[in-house]
Amino acid sequence: MSAWDIIIPIVTLIVGLIAGFAAGVFYLRKQLEKMQSDPEMLQKMAKQMGYNMNKQQMQRAQQMMKSGKFPRK
């Protein structure tokens, strides 16, 4: 058993985690961009989270997403 038998799986795991994280961030950003232009998608997400948004709330949420300004708690 050589050192390579230990090093290669560890390096592969680290590279896989980094690539998976990057792919997840890329996918999430694309989904958020789609939601900015698709109000039905935004409403569907809100319903899944348990919120029922009216038209005015939908417009406000879309404006916040476009500007990138989200209120902090």
C-alpha positions as CSV (number, residue, x, y, z in Angstrom):
1,M,0.0,0.0,0.0
2,S,1.6,3.2,-1.1
3,A,0.9,6.8,-0.3
4,W,-0.9,7.3,-3.6
5,D,-3.6,4.9,-2.4
6,I,-4.5,7.4,0.3
7,I,-3.7,10.7,-1.5
8,I,-5.7,10.1,-4.7
9,P,-9.1,9.4,-3.1
10,I,-8.7,12.5,-0.8
11,V,-7.8,14.8,-3.7
12,T,-10.7,13.3,-5.8
13,L,-13.1,14.0,-2.9
14,I,-11.9,17.6,-2.5
15,V,-12.1,18.3,-6.2
16,G,-15.6,16.7,-6.4
17,L,-16.9,18.8,-3.5
18,I,-15.6,22.0,-5.1
19,A,-17.0,21.1,-8.5
20,G,-20.4,20.2,-6.9
21,F,-20.5,23.4,-5.0
22,A,-19.7,25.5,-8.1
23,A,-22.4,23.6,-10.1
24,G,-24.9,24.2,-7.4
25,V,-24.2,27.9,-7.2
26,F,-24.4,28.2,-11.0
27,Y,-27.8,26.3,-11.1
28,L,-29.2,28.4,-8.2
29,R,-28.2,31.7,-9.9
30,K,-29.9,30.6,-13.2
31,Q,-33.1,29.7,-11.3
32,L,-33.2,33.1,-9.6
33,E,-32.7,34.8,-13.0
34,K,-35.6,32.9,-14.4
35,M,-37.8,33.8,-11.5
36,Q,-37.2,37.5,-12.1
37,S,-38.9,37.3,-15.5
38,D,-41.4,34.5,-14.7
39,P,-44.0,35.6,-12.0
40,E,-45.6,32.1,-12.1
41,M,-42.4,30.5,-11.1
42,L,-41.9,33.0,-8.2
43,Q,-45.5,32.4,-7.0
44,K,-45.0,28.6,-7.2
45,M,-41.9,28.9,-5.0
46,A,-43.8,31.2,-2.5
47,K,-46.6,28.7,-2.3
48,Q,-44.1,25.9,-1.6
49,M,-42.8,28.0,1.3
50,G,-46.3,28.5,2.6
51,Y,-46.8,32.1,1.5
52,N,-49.8,33.3,-0.6
53,M,-48.7,36.5,-2.4
54,N,-51.1,38.9,-4.1
55,K,-50.2,40.9,-7.3
56,Q,-48.6,43.9,-5.4
57,Q,-46.4,41.6,-3.3
58,M,-45.3,39.7,-6.4
59,Q,-44.3,43.0,-8.1
60,R,-42.4,44.1,-5.0
61,A,-40.6,40.7,-4.8
62,Q,-39.6,40.9,-8.5
63,Q,-38.3,44.4,-8.0
64,M,-36.2,43.3,-5.0
65,M,-34.8,40.4,-6.9
66,K,-33.8,42.6,-9.9
67,S,-32.1,45.2,-7.7
68,G,-30.5,42.6,-5.5
69,K,-31.6,44.3,-2.3
70,F,-33.0,42.0,0.3
71,P,-33.9,43.2,3.7
72,R,-31.8,41.8,6.6
73,K,-33.4,40.7,9.8
